[in-house]
Amino acid sequence: HRRTDEPFNLEGDERFYVFPGDVPTAELMVTHSHYDHADADRDINCVFPLDRLRELVAEGFIKAVSNKHIGMMGFTKKLGFVYEQTVPAIGQEIERSQADAVVLTGGCPFCHRVAVVVQREIELRGLPTVLITVAPEESRMMRPPRAVCPVGFPLGRCLGPAHQPELQRRVLKDALRQLEELHPPGSVVEKNY
């Protein structure tokens, strides 16, 4: 969420935030107590690769960055509400965005499960998605449409450590390339870096 937003409730939260496509990453932060987000506190691109996406546009690897981005804390005690209310609302926001495809990441193991539910909702609306997961067993349980796992990366660093833009771009490119591949649902492509 943005530093000016009300922080997520650490006991569980069903809300999500929508940011404009041009939000400065310095305005973004993580509120979560179920994984170590120290690297993300120094470089949000570890889990929310907005600067890396912008760099891929400048490089010509992708055409543009969406006009909307979503932030949520997947940890909640109200899963029914999240699945029936929050996830469809997120899908609607993404559907009304300028996205042609969607990259998802997760923080804690539970977030990796909820991310797959969001991923499926977005896919039902006709947009291809890819999940970057560092909790592959949690993600596999939920059968993601497409997922890539950077082997050995810990929670809170889906794209690698803080301030390693080259590595983060590599992970992101490998994830985006999965949009061109066919994999059985539930499979997670593992990559070593």
Secondary structure, 3 states (H helix, E strand, C coil): CECCCCCCCCCCCCCEEEEECCCCHHHECCCCCCCCCHHHHHCHHHCCCHHHHHHHHHHCCCCCCCCEEEEECCCCCCHHHHHHHHHHHHHHHHHCCCCCCEEEECCCHHHHHHHHHHHHHHHHCCCCEEEECCCHHHHHHHCCCCEEEECCCCCCCCCCCCCCHHHHHHHHHHHHHHHHCCCCCCCCEEECC
